[in-house]
């Protein structure tokens, strides 16, 4: 038996977009441990684009902006493959089509849409899947590593903070009649396709790498490994928490190399 003890267990993983996705790395790592993984993607077009990646694995379509589709996903996947030992929420969206904007200029419709997709969908998925979760299941969401005021990340930062808070309240709410756990994994900047759509992301990624204690950016697999640990029975004592995975980035602001580069005279 492996240390994580996920062999023979069944997990639902949402949000796979391509082979660089955090969700895909989590799924592959679960499978390497002997688990069965069921997938949910947002559209028929996305399902077609990942068909070669997923092969004959069970996959469902669910646009989380549509509550009826969430209910249907839980019913279809739950009856066919449940009960689930865990669920992965790796879903986020923000409309950056207008480029970087000051936070106070955020449009109401953009903020509300991003909140629905990136945060409240966790609440709706948890509610819909509650009858199809094992009593000690684990639900893991992917957040961000620090509540810094990154201008290019804009209004998605406070929404990700709301995801952390919603996770804690779900942990409390479910504790009334189960031992289902809720946690988030909050990584530093990653090389993913979703990140590439954020204006100015490359510069932030390179800067964050310089801030890490090891001078090497966090990898997607390192984030996935943390998520799989939280999904496993070995993390049974962790609930309502946000685990930061960023190689020390958020405590290394006064790194000598970064200070010296910043204080170089302008030419």
C-alpha positions as CSV (number, residue, x, y, z in Angstrom):
1,X,0.0,0.0,0.0
2,X,1.3,3.4,-0.9
3,X,1.7,6.2,1.7
4,X,-1.2,8.2,0.3
5,X,-3.6,5.3,0.2
6,X,-5.7,6.6,-2.7
7,X,-5.8,3.3,-4.5
8,X,-9.3,2.1,-5.3
9,X,-10.8,5.5,-4.5
10,X,-12.8,7.7,-6.9
11,X,-12.3,11.4,-7.5
12,X,-14.0,14.1,-9.6
13,X,-11.6,16.6,-11.2
14,X,-13.0,19.8,-12.8
15,X,-11.2,22.3,-14.9
16,X,-8.8,20.4,-17.2
17,X,-8.0,22.6,-20.2
18,X,-4.8,20.9,-21.5
19,X,-1.8,19.0,-20.3
20,X,-0.4,22.1,-18.5
21,X,-3.4,22.4,-16.3
22,X,-3.1,22.0,-12.5
23,X,-6.2,19.8,-12.7
24,X,-4.5,17.5,-15.2
25,X,-1.4,17.1,-13.1
26,X,-3.6,16.3,-10.1
27,X,-5.6,13.7,-12.0
28,X,-2.5,12.0,-13.4
29,X,-0.9,11.9,-9.9
30,X,-4.1,10.4,-8.5
31,X,-4.1,7.8,-11.2
32,X,-0.5,6.9,-10.5
33,X,-1.6,6.1,-7.0
34,X,-4.3,3.7,-8.2
35,X,-7.3,6.0,-8.0
36,X,-10.1,6.4,-10.5
37,X,-10.7,9.9,-11.9
38,X,-13.9,11.3,-13.4
39,X,-13.6,14.6,-15.3
40,X,-15.8,17.6,-15.8
41,X,-15.1,20.3,-18.4
42,X,-17.0,23.4,-19.3
43,X,-18.2,22.8,-22.8
44,X,-18.5,20.4,-25.7
45,X,-15.8,22.4,-27.5
46,X,-13.4,21.9,-24.5
47,X,-14.3,18.2,-24.3
48,X,-13.4,17.8,-27.9
49,X,-10.1,19.7,-27.4
50,X,-9.0,17.4,-24.5
51,X,-10.4,14.2,-26.0
52,X,-6.9,13.0,-27.0
53,X,-5.7,13.8,-23.5
54,X,-8.5,12.1,-21.6
55,X,-8.8,9.1,-23.8
56,X,-11.7,6.8,-22.7
57,X,-11.8,8.2,-19.1
58,X,-15.3,9.2,-18.0
59,X,-15.9,12.9,-18.7
60,X,-18.9,15.2,-18.4
61,X,-19.8,18.7,-19.6
62,X,-20.8,21.3,-17.0
63,X,-20.8,25.0,-17.4
64,X,-20.8,26.2,-13.8
65,X,-22.6,29.5,-14.8
66,X,-25.6,27.3,-15.3
67,X,-27.0,25.9,-12.0
68,X,-29.1,23.2,-13.8
69,X,-25.9,21.8,-15.4
70,X,-24.3,21.5,-11.9
71,X,-27.3,19.6,-10.6
72,X,-27.3,17.4,-13.7
73,X,-23.5,16.7,-13.4
74,X,-23.9,15.6,-9.8
75,X,-26.8,13.3,-10.7
76,X,-25.2,11.8,-13.7
77,X,-21.6,11.4,-12.4
78,X,-22.8,10.5,-8.9
79,X,-25.1,7.7,-10.0
80,X,-22.6,6.3,-12.5
81,X,-19.4,6.6,-10.4
82,X,-20.2,7.7,-6.9
83,X,-19.8,7.8,-4.0
84,X,-16.7,10.1,-4.5
85,X,-13.8,10.2,-2.1
86,X,-12.9,13.7,-3.2
87,X,-13.6,16.5,-5.6
88,X,-11.2,19.0,-7.2
89,X,-12.4,22.6,-7.9
90,X,-9.9,24.0,-10.4
91,X,-12.1,26.6,-12.1
92,X,-11.5,30.3,-12.5
93,X,-12.3,33.0,-15.0
94,X,-12.0,36.8,-15.3
95,X,-12.7,39.0,-18.3
96,X,-9.3,40.6,-19.1
97,X,-10.2,41.5,-22.7
98,X,-9.9,45.2,-21.9
99,X,-6.4,44.9,-20.6
100,X,-5.3,46.0,-17.1
101,X,-7.7,48.3,-15.4
102,X,-7.6,50.1,-12.0
103,X,-9.5,48.0,-9.5
104,X,-12.0,50.9,-8.8
105,X,-12.9,50.7,-12.5
106,X,-14.0,47.1,-12.3
107,X,-17.3,46.5,-14.1
108,X,-20.1,45.1,-12.0
109,X,-21.0,42.4,-14.6
110,X,-17.3,41.3,-14.8
111,X,-16.9,41.0,-11.0
112,X,-20.2,39.1,-10.6
113,X,-19.5,36.7,-13.4
114,X,-16.0,36.0,-12.1
115,X,-17.3,35.5,-8.6
116,X,-19.9,33.0,-9.9
117,X,-17.4,31.0,-11.8
118,X,-14.3,31.2,-9.6
119,X,-15.9,31.1,-6.2
120,X,-19.6,30.4,-5.8
121,X,-19.4,27.4,-8.1
122,X,-17.5,25.7,-5.3
123,X,-20.5,26.2,-3.0
124,X,-22.9,24.9,-5.7
125,X,-20.8,21.9,-6.6
126,X,-20.4,21.0,-2.9
127,X,-24.2,21.3,-2.3
128,X,-25.1,19.3,-5.5
129,X,-22.5,16.5,-4.8
130,X,-23.2,16.2,-1.0
131,X,-25.4,13.1,-1.5
132,X,-22.6,11.5,-3.6
133,X,-19.6,12.1,-1.3
134,X,-18.2,9.6,1.1
135,X,-18.7,10.7,4.7
136,X,-14.9,11.5,5.0
137,X,-14.4,12.9,1.4
138,X,-12.0,15.7,0.7
139,X,-12.7,18.7,-1.4
140,X,-9.7,20.8,-2.7
141,X,-9.8,24.1,-4.6
142,X,-7.0,25.9,-6.3
143,X,-6.5,29.5,-5.2
144,X,-3.6,31.9,-5.2
145,X,-0.6,32.1,-2.9
146,X,-0.9,35.6,-1.4
147,X,-3.3,38.4,-1.1
148,X,-0.9,40.9,-2.6
149,X,-2.3,43.7,-4.7
150,X,-1.1,42.6,-8.1
151,X,-2.5,45.2,-10.5
152,X,-2.6,42.9,-13.5
153,X,-4.5,40.2,-11.6
154,X,-7.1,42.9,-10.8
155,X,-10.4,42.0,-9.3
156,X,-9.7,38.2,-9.4
157,X,-7.6,38.6,-6.2
158,X,-10.4,39.5,-3.9
159,X,-12.5,36.8,-5.5
160,X,-9.9,34.3,-4.7
161,X,-9.8,35.6,-1.2
162,X,-13.6,34.9,-1.1
163,X,-12.8,31.3,-2.3
164,X,-10.6,30.9,0.8
165,X,-13.4,32.2,3.0
166,X,-16.1,30.1,1.3
167,X,-13.9,27.0,1.9
168,X,-13.7,27.6,5.6
169,X,-17.5,28.1,5.8
170,X,-18.1,25.0,3.8
171,X,-15.9,23.0,6.2
172,X,-18.0,24.3,9.1
173,X,-21.3,23.8,7.4
174,X,-20.6,20.2,6.3
175,X,-19.2,19.3,9.8
176,X,-22.8,19.3,11.1
177,X,-23.4,15.8,9.7
178,X,-20.2,14.6,8.0
179,X,-16.4,14.6,8.1
180,X,-16.1,16.0,4.6
181,X,-13.1,18.3,4.5
182,X,-12.5,21.5,2.5
183,X,-9.1,23.0,1.8
184,X,-7.4,25.2,-0.8
185,X,-4.0,25.0,-2.3
186,X,-2.6,28.5,-3.0
187,X,0.3,28.4,-5.4
188,X,2.7,31.1,-6.6
189,X,2.7,32.0,-10.3
190,X,2.7,29.0,-12.6
191,X,3.3,28.3,-16.2
192,X,-0.2,27.4,-17.3
193,X,-2.3,28.4,-20.3
194,X,-4.8,30.1,-18.1
195,X,-2.1,32.3,-16.6
196,X,-0.9,33.3,-20.0
197,X,-4.1,35.1,-20.6
198,X,-3.5,37.6,-17.7
199,X,-1.9,40.9,-19.0
200,X,1.7,41.3,-17.8
201,X,1.8,37.8,-16.3
202,X,5.2,36.9,-17.6
203,X,6.9,39.8,-15.8
204,X,5.2,38.9,-12.6
205,X,6.2,35.2,-13.0
206,X,9.9,36.1,-13.5
207,X,9.8,38.5,-10.5
208,X,8.1,35.9,-8.3
209,X,10.8,33.4,-9.2
210,X,13.5,35.9,-8.0
211,X,11.6,36.2,-4.7
212,X,11.6,32.5,-4.0
213,X,14.2,31.3,-1.5
214,X,15.5,28.8,-4.0
215,X,15.5,31.1,-7.0
216,X,13.4,28.7,-8.9
217,X,9.7,29.0,-9.6
218,X,7.2,26.6,-8.2
219,X,6.2,23.8,-10.6
220,X,2.7,22.7,-11.5
221,X,3.5,19.2,-10.3
222,X,4.5,20.6,-6.8
223,X,1.1,22.2,-6.6
224,X,-0.6,18.9,-7.7
225,X,1.4,16.9,-5.2
226,X,0.1,19.1,-2.4
227,X,-3.5,18.8,-3.7
228,X,-3.3,15.0,-3.9
229,X,-2.0,14.9,-0.3
230,X,-5.0,16.9,0.8
231,X,-7.3,14.6,-1.2
232,X,-5.8,11.6,0.5
233,X,-6.7,10.1,3.9
234,X,-3.2,11.0,5.1
235,X,-4.3,14.7,5.5
236,X,-7.4,13.8,7.6
237,X,-6.5,16.3,10.3
238,X,-6.4,19.3,7.9
239,X,-9.7,21.1,7.3
240,X,-10.7,24.6,6.5
241,X,-7.1,25.6,5.6
242,X,-5.3,27.4,2.8
243,X,-2.0,25.7,2.1
244,X,0.5,28.1,0.4
245,X,2.9,26.5,-2.1
246,X,5.2,29.2,-3.4
247,X,8.8,28.2,-2.3
248,X,8.9,31.1,0.3
249,X,8.0,33.8,-2.2
250,X,5.7,35.7,0.2
251,X,8.3,36.1,2.9
252,X,11.4,37.1,0.9
253,X,10.6,40.7,-0.1
254,X,14.0,41.9,1.2
255,X,16.1,39.5,-0.8
256,X,19.5,41.0,-1.4
257,X,19.5,40.2,-5.2
258,X,16.1,41.7,-5.7
259,X,17.0,44.9,-3.7
260,X,20.2,45.3,-5.7
261,X,18.4,45.0,-9.0
262,X,15.7,47.5,-7.8
263,X,18.3,50.1,-6.6
264,X,20.3,50.1,-9.8
265,X,20.4,53.7,-11.2
266,X,18.1,54.4,-14.1
267,X,19.8,55.1,-17.4
